[in-house]
Amino acid sequence: MNVGVDEAQFLLMLLKIMNAKKTVEIAVFLALAEDGKEASTSYLWTPIRADAETSEVGGIIAYDNTLWYGSVAESEKEGLVKKFRNFVIEFNTLIAADPRVQSSLLSVGDGLTLCRRLY
């Protein structure tokens, strides 16, 4: 999966508006070998905690694919979409409830959640 043009342009503009000096991207979709295995999804909560703890107050954290093909707003579907739908719903719920960040889920690309660290 690649970031769509609209999402890339939005993020580029946001970084320029912020005059960002440091950025970090963590992307693993293409890194998994064909015979590789995914760890349980529980390990994915670790970056959320780390992001909120290591980013500066006022810093922006962006999460991609938070609409997951629109499946988070629909009933469950079969296949790959279904496999990750509940995880993405749980992820979105966790972010929305985190008091350390102000968040907004944008319908850019396949969903982009922006979080601003409050404290």
N, C-alpha and C positions, 0 to 999 in steps of 0.2 A: 504494500500500500504506500502510495506517495501522497504527500499533502497536495491538495488541489490548488489551482492558481489563485482562486479567490481567497483561500485561507492563507496562502503564502504571502500575498500582497497585503492582507490585513495585518499579519504578524510583523511584516517588514515595516509597515507604517507605524504600528504601535511601538516597535523598538526605536524607531527614529524619533517619534514624539517624546518618548521617555529619555532619549539620549543614553540608551543602555550601553554600559561599558563591559558588562559580563553577561554571558548567556550560556546556558547548558541545555543540550538536547539529549534525551535518552530515547533511543528508538531501537527496538529489537525485532521488529516484524520480519525483516529479511535476514536476520542473523541466525535463525534457527535452521540447522541442517535438516535435510529430508528425513534422516533417521533419528533426529533429535527428539527430545521429549520436553514438554512443558512442565514446570514445577506446578504445585497447587497454586490456585489464585490467591491464597492467603498471603503469599510473599509479596504480592503487589501492593499491599497496604503500607509496607515499609517505606517506599518512596514518598508516599503522601505525608507521612509523619516527618520524614527527613526534609522534604521540600518546605514545609511550614516552619521547621526549626532552623534551617540553614539559610533561607532567603532573608534578605534584609527587611525590616519593617518598611512598608510601602512598596516592597518589591512585588513583581507580578509572577505568578506561576500559571502556566497554560497546560491544559490537558486536552488531547485530541481524541476524536472518535467517541464523544460522549452522547451522541444520539444513536449510534450503532445501527445505521441504515434505517433509522426511524423506528426501530423495533421497540424502543423504550416507551413509546406512546401507543403501541398496538398490542393485541393479544399475542401470545407466544406463537412462533413459527418453527418449522422443522429446520434441521441442518445447522450450519455454522452460526447463522444469526441467532438461533435459539441457544446454542451452546454458551454464548457470551452475554446474551441479553440480560439475564438476572444479575450477572456480575456488574454490568454497566449500570443497571438500576441501583444496585447496592453502593457502587462507587459514587454515583451522583447524590444519593441520599447522605452518604458520609461527608462529602464535600459541603453540601448545603447546611449540614448541622455543625460543622466545625467552627467554633467561635473565634478561632485565630485568623480567619480569612473572611473577606467579603467576596462572594462569588456570583458569577453570571454565566449561564449556559447560553451560548450563541448558536444560531442555526447557520453557521458558516461551515462549508464543507460537510463533513459527517458529524458535526457537533464539536464545538470548541468551548471548553469551560475555562474562563479566566478567573483567577483568584488574586486578590490583593491582600498581602499580609498586614493585619491590623496591629498585632503585638507579638 
